């Protein structure tokens, strides 16, 4: 089963060759000055830490979005190696992380001169090359992750399609959904899987695994479009490559990665506020409201999507939706809203781009959560202190 979403909290990094950084999230790391002939090494242990490499044209991210094992990666200018963090996730659920390197924009973290986001219709062949080394134990995949959105989104969760290309894998994990066919692309035969987790997930699993990929990614996008799971008018926002570990992790390494996205576009590098920062309640009254809640659940976790409708006559300026889990669910990440959780009670607050809800309009957000014994949904919601109807 593929990842659901990956929120990125940025850590500021300078040029990789000048940086030797240690940040702790369940562990500590460090690096010593390398020999003159070797590449400088950056050690990242922060769950959502990132580093810009190759002059800013690529970004490497630790991205331990689904677990808390103290995962660390050692980053050079050409790739990275997972050095710490032994995952032990159920192999019939979501993986623990997606340490990866990417071009484009991911939660307001944009590489330089990628030309992304760009309409799929404007893209050329997207030639790409990747080289990996993998351990002989654990449960993991080595995969591309291409994100498409109906808008030129640089922040938040993409809602169009996620196209995964598994070049290698070990153990029982399978992609989201079910197998829907086979196809010959990039000189190999791939099993095609399709599912939906709030957005379409199309996965291509190479029948004969490899540690090297050289091919064009546009052919995979075109195949997804031909199956009705993506649209040419949508925007490609990023091309990512890395690993999804369910069990293990250390020893997974990208030795090199490149993708030609057309480039030439401007660059945007911004910082997205940490989703765990506590802030005051936003302004604005409550007013009549309705909340629709749906969830996709698996053993030990689920993804939920919520839609708030303003059923009143006045515009809501700034919102905070509160609800309480009946069981022991814990929000692990959230998109299109900023969460805080105290015990079983969660508050989701608007972000800068979805502050207002006009009469009759809606605001949507989603989150991923884990649980030990009870993942039942909340049954009551309040918006800025006003109780909402549930529908």
DOROMAR-147808 format. One record per residue: x, y, z of N, C-alpha, C, O, CB in turn. Coordinates in steps of 0.05 Angstrom, whole numbers, plus 5000, padded with zeros to 4 digits. Glycine has a CB too. Layout:
BEGIN
XYZXYZXYZXYZXYZ/...
This chain:
BEGIN
501749765000500050005000501850255000503750265015498150005025/501150434984502750674981502350865004500550825020502150814954/503951075005503551285024501051435019499851404997505951485024/500051585038497751755034498552035028498052135005495851745058/499752175046500652445041503052505059503452365079498452655046/504552695052507052745066507253045071507953195053509452635051/506853135095507153415100510053475105511553305116505453505125/510953705096513753775097514054025115512954235109514853825070/515553995136516354225153519254285147520954115151515854165183/519754525138522354585127524354655149523654775169522154815107/526854575144529054655161530954805142531654705121530454405175/531955035150533555195132536355075129537655015149533755475142/537255035105539854925099541155115079539855215061539754645088/543755145082545355295062546255105041545254885038547655445075/548255195026549455015005550554765018551854775039551655164990/549954535006550554285018553554255024554354155044549654055001/555254355005558054315008559154475032561454425041559454404983/557554665043558454825065557154745091557654855112557955115060/555354545090553654485113554454215125554954025111550754485105/554354205151554553955166552653985189553454095210557553885175/550253885186548053955204547053705218546853495206545754085189/546453725244545153515258542653625271542753835284546953385280/540453495267537953575279536653325291536653115278536053715259/535353355314534453115328531453095328530053275335535353105355/530452855320527652785323527652495331527252315314525852845298/528152445356528352165365531252065362531651825365526451995350/533152235356535852145353537652375347536652595342536151935331/540252345347542052555341543952455320544352215317543652635366/544952645305546852565283548852775280548652995291545252525257/550952715265553052915260554752825238554452595228554752955285/556552995229558352925208561053055213561053275224557252995181/563152935206565753045208566653155181565553075161567752845219/568553335181569453445156570553225139572253065147571553665161/569653215113570552995096573253055085574253285086568552965073/574552855074577052895060576653085037574453115027578252635050/578753225028578453425008577253314982575853464968581153555002/577853064976576952954951574052844953572952754933578852734941/572952834977570252714981568152934982568753164986570252545006/565652844978563453034980562853095010563252925027560952924966/562053345015561153405042558653245048557053185030560653715045/558153185074555953025082554253185102555253305120556952755095/551653175097549753295116548153065128547052895114547853495101/547953055154546452855168543852985177543853185191547952745193/541552875169538952975176537452765192537052545182537353055150/536652845216535052665233532352785240530652645251536652595259/531953035234529353155237527353015219527952965196529353455232/524952945229523052785214522452905187522152765167520452755230/522253175186521553305161523753495151523253685137518953465164/526253435160528453595151529053565121528453355110530953525167/530253765109530853755081533453905075534354065092528653875064/534753845053537153975044537054015014536153844999539753805053/538054245006538154304977540854214966542954274979537754614972/540854074944543253964932543554044903541654144891543353654935/545853994892546454054864545754344858544354394838544953864846/546754524874546254804870543354894873542555094863547154884843/541754734888538954794893537054684872534654724874538655094893/538154544852536454424831534854184841532754114829538054344807/535654074863534253844875534053894906535654044917535753574869/532053764918531753764947531653484957530153314946529153924955/533153424978533053164992531453205017531953395032535953044997/529653015023527953045047527952775063527852565051525053125040/528152795089528052565106525152445106524852205102528952625135/523252615111520352555107519452295121518352115108519852535078/519952275147518852055163516052115171515452165194520751995188/514252105152511552205155509652015170507652105181510352275129/510251755170508451565181509451405204508251205212507651375160/511651495217512851335238514551515256514951755249514551095227/515651415277517351575295519651395305519751325329515751695319/521351305287523551125294526151265297528151135304523750915273/526251535293528851675293530351625267532751605267530451575317/528851615245530151575219532151805213531552035218528051565197/534451735203536551925195537451865167537551625159538951925215/538152075152539352025126541952185124542252405135537452115104/543852065110546452195104546352295076546052135057548852005109/546552555071546152675045548752775034550352905047544152915048/549252705008551452824993550152974969547752984966553452614983/551853094953550753254931549453084909548053184893552953414919/549952824910548852644889546552474899545252344882550952484877/546152454925543952284935543952264965544752454978544252004923/543152034975542952005004542851715011542351544995540452145015/543451655037543251385048541751395074542251575091546151265053/539851215078538551185104540451055123541350825119535851025101/541051185145543051085164541951005191543250855205545151305169/539451085198538351015223535251015221534151155204539251205246/533950855238531050855239530050585228529350565204529951075223/529750385245528750125237525650125240524650115262529949895253/524250135217521350135218520349855222521649655216520250255192/517949835233516549575237513549615234512049575253517249445264/512749705210509949775205508549525194509749365180509750005185/505949495199504449275187504549295156504149515145501449285196/505249075143505649085114503049095098503149115074507348855106/500849095112498249125098497149405101494849455095496248915107/498849585112497949865116499950055102501149985082497749925145/500150295113501850505101504750465111505150365132500750785109/506650555094509450545102510150755123508450915131511250575078/512550745133513350925154514451185145514551375160515350795171/515351205120516751445111517051445081516351255067519551465124/518051665070518851675042521251855039521152075028516451785025/523651765050526051915045526551925015526451725001528551785060/527152165005527052194976528552444967529252624983524252204965/528952464941530152694927528152784906526952614893533052634915/527853044902525753124883526553384869528153544878523153154897/525153424846525153684832522253774831520353614828526353664803/521754034834519154144834518454264861520154354875517153934826/515854254867514854374892513354174909511654024899513054624886/514054174935512753984953512254144979514154204994514453724958/509754204985509054355010510754605013511954635034509254175034/510654774992512055024993515155004993516455204998511155185016/516154774988519054734986519654684956518954464947520154505005/520754874943521154854914524154854906525655014916519655084899/524854674889527554674878527854894858525755004848528254404866/530254974851530755194833530455104804531154884796533455304837/529255284787529155254758528154994748529254874729531955304747/526054884761524954634752522854664731522254484716523754484776/521754904729519554954710516854844720514854854705520154824684/516754734744514354624756513254804777514754944791514954344767/510554804780508554644766508354724737508854954729505854674780/507554524720507154574692504854394682504654164691509654514676/503154494664501054314653502254064640504254084626499354474633/500953844644501953594632502153624602503953524589500153364639/500253774590500153804561502653954551503253934527497753964553/504054094568506454244559509054094563511154194555506554504574/508953864576511353724583512453564559510953464542510853534606/515053544558516453374539516553084549514652994563519253474532/518652944544518752654551519452604580519052374589520652514533/520452794595521352754622523352534625522852344640518952694640/525652554611527652344614528852344643529252554654529952374594/529252104654530152084681532051844684531851654670527852064700/533851874704535651654710535851634741535951834755538451704698/536051384751536251344779537951094785537750904770533451314793/539551104805541250884814540850844844540951044859544250924807/540450604853539950544881541650304890542450144874537050494887/542150294916543050054929541049984950539950154963545950084941/540449724953538349634971539349404988540949244979535849554955/538349375013539049145030537448905021535548925006538449215059/538248675031536948415024534948335045533948115045539048195021/534348515064532348455084530448695087530948905077533748395111/528348645102526348855107524048835088523648635074527649125105/522349045088520049065070519949355061519649535077517348975084/520249395035520549675025520149674994519949464982523449785031/519849914983520049944955521950174948522550344965517349994942/523050164924524550394912522850494890522350354871527450304902/522050754892519950834874520051134867520951304883517250784886/519151194843518551464835515751544847514151364852518551504804/515451804851512851904860512352164845513652364850512751944891/510452154825509852394810507152494819505152344820509752324779/507052754826504552874837503253064817504653234805505153024863/500653024813499053194794496753324809495553204826498053024771/496253574802494053724815492553874793493653964773495153914836/489853914797488354074778489254364776488554504757485454064785/490754464796491654734797494754734799495854534805490454894820/496054964793498954974795499755004825500955204833500055214779/499154804840499454814869502454784877503854614867497854594883/503354954895505954924907505854864937507854794949507655174902/503354884948503054834977500754634981498954614964502455104992/500854495003498754315010498654064994500354004977496154465007/496553904999496253644987495253654958493153784953494353475003/496553524940495553504912493153324912493053124926497753384893/491153394896488553254896487853124869485753014866486353434904/489753134850489253014824489952724823488252554826490653164802/492452674820493452394818496252374828497852564827493252294789/496852144839499552064848500351824831499051614831499652004879/502551854816503451634799506051524811508051664812503951734769/505951274820508251144832509450944812507950804798507551004858/512050934811513450744793515450584810517550684818514950894770/514750344817516350174834518450024817517749844802514549964850/520950104819523049964803524149724819525249544807525250154796/523749724845524749504861523049494887521849694895527749554869/522849254898521349224923522048954936523048774922518249244918/521548944962522048694976519848664997519048855011524848704990/518948415000516948355021514148365011513648404987517248545044/512148345029509348315020507848575013505748555002507848185042/508848815020507249055014506349074985507849004966508749305022/503949164981502849214954501949504952501449634972500549014948/501649594927500649874924497749904932496449714939500949954895/496950154933494150224939492350104918492950094895493750534940/490050004927487949904909488349614900489149444916487850084885/487949564874488149304863489449304836489549514823485349174862/490449074827491749054801489549074779487548934780493348794799/490149244759488149284738489249214710487849234691487249574738/491849134709492849054682495849044682497149074703491949254661/497049014659499949024654500449194630498749234613501148734650/502849304629503649484607506649474602508149424621502649774612/507549514578510349524572511149814568510149954550511049354546/512949914585513850184585516850194592517750024608512250364604/518250374581521150414588522650154587524450114603521350534616/522049994567523649754562523149524582524749344584526449814563/520849534597520249324617517249284618515749444607521449404645/516449074632513649014636512849084665514349014684513048714630/510649214668509749314694506949224700505249224682509949624695/506449144725503749104734502549374742503949534755503648904759/500049424734498849684739496749644761495049474759497549794713/496849814781494949814803493550084804494650294797496449754831/491050074813489550324817487950324842486750124849487750374792/487950554856486350594880485850884884486851054868487650464905/484450954905483851234910483951274940482651124955481151324899/485451474949485551544978484851834983485951965000488451484988/482851924967482252214967483352334941482452554934483352354992/485152204928486152274902486852004888487251804902488752464903/487052004862487651764847490551684852492351844851487151794817/490951424856493651314859494051094838492750894839494151204888/495851144819496450954798499350854803501151024803496051084770/499650594806502350484813503150294791501650124782502250344840/505650314783506850134763509149984777511050094786507950294738/508749714779510649544793512149374773511049214758509149364814/514749424771516449274752516448984758517048904781519349384751/515848814738515648524743518448414749518648224765514548384719/520548514737523248434744524648674756525148874743524748334718/525248654782526348884796529148954786530548794773526548814826/529849204791532449314781533449514801531949624817532149434753/536049574800537149784816537950024799539350204809539649684831/537150024774537750244756535350294737534250114726540250184739/534650554734532550624716533550834697534851034705530050724731/533050804671533651004651531350994631530950804617536450944636/529751204631527451214613526051474615526851664628525550984620/523751494601522151734601519651694618518351484617521251804572/519151884635516951864654514351954642512151874651517552034679/514452104620511952194607510251964598507851984597512652384584/511551744590510051514581508251394603506051294597511951294570/509151404628507551314650505151504655502951414660509251284676/505751764653503551954656501451914634499051924640504752244655/502351884609500551844587498851584591496451584584502051824560/500051374601498551134606496351174627494151084624500350904615/497051324649495151384670492851554658490551504666496451534693/493451734640491351894628489551724610487151754611492652124610/490751534595489251364577487351184593485251094582491051194560/487951134618486250964635484151134650482451024665487850814655/484151394646482151574658482751654686481051764700479551444658/485351614695486051674723487551944726488152024748487751454734/488052084704489352344704488452494680487252384661492552314705/489052754679488152924657490553094647492253174662485853104666/490553144621492653304609492653584618494653724617492453294578/490353684627490153964636491153994664491554224674487254054635/491653774679492753794705495653874705496953874684492353524720/496653954728499454044730501153834744500453724765499454314746/503553794733505553634747506953824766508054024758507653504727/506853754792508053934812510753844822512454014829506153954836/511353584821513953494829514453214819512653054814514253494860/517053154815517952884809519852794832521952924836519452874781/519052584846520552504870521552214865520352064851518852524895/523752154879524751874878525951804905527451964916526851844855/525151574915526251494941525151214949524851044932525451694962/524651184975523950924986521650945005521351145020526350795000/519850745005517850715024518450475042518050245033514950685011/519550515065520150285083517850215101516750385115522650335099/517049965101515149855121516749725144516149765168513149655109/518749565137520449435156523349495149524149465126519949125157/524949575169527749645163527949935153526450105161528849455143/529949975137530550245126533450305122534250375100529350445145/535150265143537950315140539150145118538649905116539450265166/540750275101542050135078540750205052541950165031541849835082/538250305052537050405028538550655019538950835036534050465032/539250674994540850904985540350974957540050794940543850844989/540151234951540151334923542951444918543851634930537951564920/544351314899547051404892546951624872548851794871548651174882/544951634854544651854835541751874826540351664825546551824811/540952114819538252154808538252404791539452604799536152174831/536852394769536552634752533852614737532952394731538852664732/532652844731530252854715530253124701530853324713527652814732/529653114675529553364659526553434657525053314642530853324631/525753644672523053734672522553964653520254064652522253814700/524454034637524254264620525654504631527054644617521354324615/525354544657526754754671526255034660524355074645529754694670/528055204668527855484658525955654673525955894670527155474629/524255534689522355694704523655824728525955764735520055524713/522156004740523156134764523255944787522455714785521556374771/524256034810524455864833522955994856522856234858527355804841/521855824873520455924896521355754920521055514920517355894893/522455884940523355744964522055884988522856104995526455734966/520155755000518755875022518755685045519455445042515955965015/517855775068517855605092514955575101513555765106519555725114/514155325103511455265113511555235143513255095154510455005100/509655365157509755355186509455065196508054905183507555525198/510755005218510454735230507554685237506254855249512254705255/506654445231503854385237503354315266501154265274502954145220/505454325282505154275311505354525327505254515352507154065320/505554755314505755015328503055095338501155105323507055225311/502855165364500255245376499955545371501755705377500155185406/497655625361497055905356494355975369492855795377497055975326/493756235370491156305382488956255362489356225338491156605389/486456235372484156185355483956415335484156645343481656155372/483356355309483156575290480656735295478856645309483056455262/480556985283478157145287475757045272476056845256478757435279/473457165276471157095261469156935278469956795297471856925237/466556975272464556845287464156555279465256465259461956985285/462556415294462056135287459956115265460756065242460955985311/457456165271455456145250454655865244456155675250456356285225/452255825231451355555225453355415206454555545188448555565212/453755165210455755015194454954725192453354625208458555045206/456054595172455554305169458254175162459954295148453454245146/458753935173461253795168460653525157459153375168462953775195/461953465135461953195123464553055128466653175124461253205092/464452815137466852665145466852395132464852245133467052635176/469152315119469352055108472151955113474052105116468752055077/472551685114475151575121475651315106473851165099475351525151/478251275100479151025088480950895110483150995116480751075061/480050675121481350555144482750295137481850135121479350505166/485150255150486549995148487449925177486950075195488950015129/488649695180489549605207491449805219493649845209490849325205/490549945240492350125255492350405245493950565255495050015255/490750475225490850745215488650815195487150635187493550795202/488451065188486451145169487051425158488651575169483651145182/485951485135485951745123483151855123481351715114487151745094/482752095133480152225134480052475118482052625117479352285164/477752525105477352775091474852915102472752785105477052725060/475053175107472853325119472153565101473953685090473553415148/469653625099468653865085466954025104464953935114467153785059/467654285107466154465124464454635105465454755086467954645142/461854655109460054825093458955045111457954995133457754655081/459155285102457955515116455055525108454355615086459455785109/453255445126450455445121449055705131446555725130449155205134/450655895139449556145149449456355127449756295103451056245172/448956605135448756835117451057025118451257215103446156985122/452956975137455257155140457856995133457956755138455357265169/459757135123462357015116463856945141464057115160463957195098/465056715142466756635164469556715158470756635138466556315169/470756885174473456985170475356865190475556955213473457295172/476656655182478356505200476756285214474656345225479756695221/477756045214476255825226478055625241480355585234474655675205/476855515261478155295276475955085282474055135296479355405303/476354855271474454635274475554445296477854355295473954475248/473854385316474654215337472953965338470553975332474454355365/474253735344472753485347474353305366476753345371472253345320/473053095376474252915395474052625385471852535378473052945423/476252485384476152205377474852035399475552085422478952095370/473151845393472151675414474151465424473851355445469651525405/476151415408478251215415480951335419481151555430478451005393/483051195410485851285416487251375391489751345389487351055429/485851485372487051575347488851815352488251985369484951645326/491051825337492952055339493452155310494251995293495551975353/493052405306493552525279496552535275498052635291492352815277/497452425252500352415246501052635226503352725226501152145235/499252715208499652945191497053035180495052885181501652875168/496953285170494553405161495153585138497253715137493153565184/493353605118493753785096491353975093489053905100494053625070/491954215084489954435080488854535107486854675107487654345063/490154465129489554575155491854515173493554345168486854455167/492054665195494254625215493054515240491354625252495654895220/494154275249492954145272494354185298496854235299492753855267/492854175320493954125347492253915359489853905354494054395365/493453745376491853535389492653525419494953525426492353265376/490653525436490953495464489253265474486853285474490253765479/490553045481489052805488487652705464488852645443487052865511/484952675466483352575443482152805427480952755406481152395453/482553055435481353285422483253405402485553455408480453495443/482253455378483753575356482553835348480153865347483953375332/484254025342483454285330484854315304487354305303483954525349/483354365282484454415256483954705248481554785248483254215234/486054855242485755145237486355195207487855065194487655305254/485055405197485455485170488455555165489855635183483655725162/489255535140491855635131491455905117489256005116493255435112/493656025107493456295097491756315072490556525066496156395091/491456095057490056105031487156015033485756025013491555935011/486155925056483355845058482055955084480655815098483155535058/482656215089481756345113478756375114477456335134483056615116/477556465092474656535092472956315080473756165062474256795076/470556295090468456115079465956285075464656355094467955865097/465356345050462956515044460456345049460556105050463056615015/458156485052455656335055455156145032455356215009453256535057/454555895039454155685019456655555008456555354994452655794997/459055675015461555565005462655355025461655315047463655795001/464855225016465955015032468955045035470255195020465454735020/470054925055472954895059473554605066472254495083474055095082/475454485052476054205057478954165067480754325060475654055032/479353965082481953885091481953585097479853465098482954055116/484253475102484453195109486753135127488453305132484653025084/486852895137489052825155489452525155487652365147488552925183/491752435164492352155169492652115199493752285213494852055154/491751895209491851835237492551535241492051375224489251895251/493751485264494251205272492851145298492051335313497351155275/492350895304491050815329491950535337492850375320487950835326/491650485363492450215373490050035374490249795367493750245401/487750135385485449955389482850065377481149905371485149915419/482550325375479950435367480450675348481350885357478350525392/479750645323479950865304477250975295477051075273481450775280/475150945312472451035305472451335300474051485312470450965327/470651425282470651715275469351885296467751785312469151755249/470052145297468652325315465752365306465052325283470052605316/464052425325461152455319460152745322457852795315459552275336/461752925333460953195338463253385330465553325334460053235367/462453625319464453815310463454095318461054155317464853795279/465354265326464754545331466554725314468954665312465054615362/465454935302466955125286466955385300464955515303465755145258/469355475309469655725325467755725348466655935355469155965306/467255495360465655475384462755415379461255355397465755725399/461855415353459055355346458755075337460354975320458055545324/456854925348456354645340455354635312453454775304454454515360/456554455296455754415268453954165266454153975282458254385250/452254165246450853925239452753735224454753835213448253985222/452153475224453953285212452453155189450153065192454853065232/453653155165452353035142454352945122453552845101450353235130/
